[in-house]
Amino acid sequence: MQPIDFKTKVIDSFKNSPINELGLVREFFGNKKNGFYVDIGANDPAHESQTFHLDNMGWDGLLVEPHPRYQFLLKEKRTGKIIPYACSNPENQNKTLELIDNHLHSTLELDWFESRNKDSKAKTINVICKTLDSILKENEVQPGFEFISIDIEGHEMEMLKGFNISKWRPQLILMEDHVLSHQKHNHMVAGGYKLIMRTGLNSWYVPKSSGFRLTLSAKFSFFRKFWLGIIGRKIKYSI
């Protein structure tokens, strides 16, 4: 049995190396040449990008990035449409908030920044916030689009409050999650999605109706890594 077989939709390897991540994303979509992505927290055009390789295959998409520095770089090197906003909850719609300027790890969450940068002083820039629902509607994105990547350094739950998953139903959601709680996971499950595997810090969610299943070995790994391992992760990030 293959560790991951997207054709038969059988997952035998829950925890996977991030080195293989981009190739697995392409394999998930059968190496198709025309798809649509939404990249939340697009950041650098190529470095650690989840969608640069899809641009190169001929895909189209939205690059949601509030930081002016990265907007400039994205306009130079990417083909997707630049969306110059931060994604947040409905209460923050059209509000100007302070983004902590931390290069590749810029965030709207001060607590998140301070927990990982105990000896650094936060530098901020003002950014405008919109919900993902409003962004998708304004850009006439069709429900059921292929791929969304979410990497916004601790602000994911606030963003998810402004994203009607049941309406938009992307085929694959890749979301960074350090799994210090199960809040994001529980939200995704409540929205009709199933976690099928992890690549590094990223969780792979697909609609429950998609037919993917985990083998007994993968289920055991899921339980051990995702549930039992939470205590160790909390200790690690508190040091």
C-alpha positions in Angstrom: 0.0 0.0 0.0 1.2 3.5 -0.9 1.5 5.8 2.2 -0.7 8.4 0.4 -2.9 7.4 -2.5 -5.0 10.3 -3.7 -6.6 8.3 -6.5 -8.1 5.7 -4.1 -8.4 8.3 -1.4 -6.6 6.2 1.2 -4.2 7.8 3.6 -1.8 5.5 5.4 0.6 8.2 6.6 -0.9 10.9 8.8 2.4 12.7 9.7 4.5 13.7 6.7 7.6 15.7 5.9 7.1 19.3 4.7 9.8 18.6 2.1 7.2 16.7 0.1 4.4 19.2 0.6 4.3 21.0 -2.7 4.5 17.8 -4.7 1.7 16.3 -2.6 -0.5 19.3 -3.3 0.0 18.9 -7.1 -0.6 15.1 -6.8 -3.8 15.8 -4.8 -5.1 17.7 -7.8 -3.8 15.3 -10.4 -1.2 17.7 -11.6 -4.0 19.7 -13.4 -2.9 22.8 -15.3 -5.8 25.0 -14.6 -7.1 25.6 -11.1 -7.9 28.4 -8.7 -6.2 29.1 -5.4 -6.6 31.6 -2.5 -3.4 32.3 -0.6 -4.2 34.0 2.8 -0.9 35.5 4.1 0.8 35.2 0.7 4.0 36.8 2.0 7.1 36.2 0.0 6.5 35.5 -3.7 8.5 32.2 -3.7 10.2 31.4 -0.4 8.0 29.0 1.5 5.1 29.9 -0.8 2.2 27.4 -1.1 1.1 28.7 -4.4 4.1 29.8 -6.5 4.4 26.4 -8.0 0.7 26.5 -9.0 1.3 29.8 -10.8 4.0 28.1 -12.7 1.6 25.4 -13.7 -0.9 27.9 -15.1 -3.3 28.3 -12.2 -5.0 31.6 -11.3 -5.8 32.9 -7.9 -5.8 35.6 -5.2 -2.8 36.6 -3.1 -4.1 38.1 0.1 -1.2 40.1 1.7 -1.5 43.2 3.8 2.2 44.1 4.0 3.3 46.7 1.4 6.8 45.2 1.2 5.5 41.9 0.1 2.8 43.4 -2.1 5.5 45.0 -4.1 7.4 41.8 -4.5 4.3 39.8 -5.3 3.4 42.3 -8.1 6.9 41.8 -9.6 7.1 38.0 -9.5 3.6 36.5 -9.3 0.7 36.2 -11.8 -2.1 36.0 -9.2 -4.2 39.1 -8.2 -2.9 41.0 -5.2 -5.5 41.6 -2.5 -3.9 44.3 -0.2 -5.8 43.5 3.0 -5.5 41.5 6.2 -8.2 38.8 6.7 -10.1 39.0 10.0 -13.5 38.7 11.6 -16.7 40.6 10.6 -16.2 43.0 13.5 -13.0 44.2 11.9 -14.4 44.7 8.4 -12.9 47.8 6.9 -11.1 48.7 10.1 -7.5 49.8 10.3 -5.5 47.6 12.7 -1.8 47.4 13.6 0.1 44.6 11.9 3.2 43.6 13.8 6.0 43.8 11.2 8.0 40.6 11.8 9.2 39.8 8.2 7.9 36.4 7.2 6.0 36.0 10.5 4.1 39.3 10.6 0.9 39.1 12.6 -2.1 40.9 14.0 -1.7 39.0 17.3 0.5 40.7 19.9 0.4 37.7 22.3 1.4 35.4 19.5 4.4 37.6 18.6 5.5 38.1 22.3 5.3 34.4 23.0 7.8 33.7 20.2 9.9 36.9 20.5 10.4 37.4 24.2 13.4 39.8 23.7 12.1 41.7 20.7 10.1 44.9 20.6 7.2 44.9 18.2 7.2 47.3 15.2 3.9 47.9 13.6 2.3 49.2 10.4 -1.4 50.1 9.8 -3.4 47.7 7.6 -7.0 47.5 6.5 -9.0 44.4 7.3 -11.6 42.5 5.4 -13.4 39.3 5.8 -12.5 36.5 3.5 -16.2 36.2 2.6 -16.2 39.8 1.3 -13.0 39.3 -0.6 -14.3 36.2 -2.4 -17.6 37.9 -3.2 -15.9 41.0 -4.5 -13.7 39.0 -6.8 -16.5 36.8 -8.0 -14.9 33.6 -6.9 -17.0 30.5 -7.6 -17.8 28.1 -4.7 -16.0 24.8 -4.9 -12.7 26.3 -6.0 -9.7 24.1 -5.7 -7.3 25.3 -3.0 -6.9 27.7 -0.1 -3.7 28.1 2.0 -4.0 29.8 5.4 -0.9 31.0 7.2 -1.4 34.2 9.2 0.5 33.6 12.4 -2.1 33.0 15.1 -5.0 35.0 13.6 -6.6 32.0 11.9 -9.6 31.7 14.2 -10.5 35.3 13.8 -10.2 34.9 10.0 -12.4 31.8 10.1 -15.2 33.8 11.7 -15.4 35.7 8.5 -15.3 32.7 6.2 -18.5 30.7 5.5 -16.9 27.4 4.7 -20.2 25.7 4.0 -20.9 28.3 1.3 -17.5 28.3 -0.5 -16.5 24.6 0.0 -12.9 24.6 -1.3 -11.7 21.2 -2.3 -8.6 21.4 -0.1 -7.7 23.7 2.8 -4.1 23.8 4.0 -3.8 25.6 7.3 -0.9 26.2 9.6 -1.6 24.9 13.1 0.8 24.5 15.9 -2.0 22.5 17.6 -1.7 24.1 21.1 -5.4 23.7 21.3 -8.0 22.0 19.1 -10.1 25.2 18.5 -9.3 25.4 14.8 -9.7 21.7 14.2 -13.1 21.7 16.0 -14.2 24.7 13.9 -13.3 22.9 10.7 -15.0 19.7 11.7 -18.2 21.7 12.6 -18.0 23.2 9.1 -18.2 19.8 7.5 -14.4 19.2 6.9 -12.2 16.2 7.8 -8.5 16.3 8.7 -6.7 13.7 6.6 -3.0 14.4 7.3 -0.3 16.8 8.3 2.8 18.1 6.5 5.1 19.7 9.0 2.9 22.4 10.8 0.2 22.3 8.1 -3.1 20.5 8.4 -4.9 19.1 5.4 -8.7 19.5 5.4 -11.1 18.1 2.8 -14.9 18.0 2.8 -16.2 15.0 4.8 -18.2 14.0 1.7 -15.0 13.7 -0.4 -14.6 10.1 0.5 -11.1 10.1 2.0 -10.3 7.6 4.7 -7.5 6.9 7.0 -6.1 3.4 7.6 -5.9 2.0 11.1 -2.2 3.0 11.3 -2.9 6.5 10.2 -5.8 6.8 12.7 -3.4 5.7 15.5 -0.8 8.3 14.4 -3.5 11.0 14.2 -4.6 10.2 17.8 -1.1 10.0 19.1 0.3 13.1 17.4 -2.7 15.3 17.3 -4.4 14.6 20.5 -1.9 13.0 23.0 0.9 15.2 21.9 -0.7 18.5 22.8 0.7 18.5 26.3 4.3 18.2 25.1 3.7 21.0 22.5 2.3 23.3 25.2 5.4 22.8 27.3 7.7 23.3 24.3 6.2 26.6 23.3 6.0 27.9 26.9 9.8 27.6 27.4 
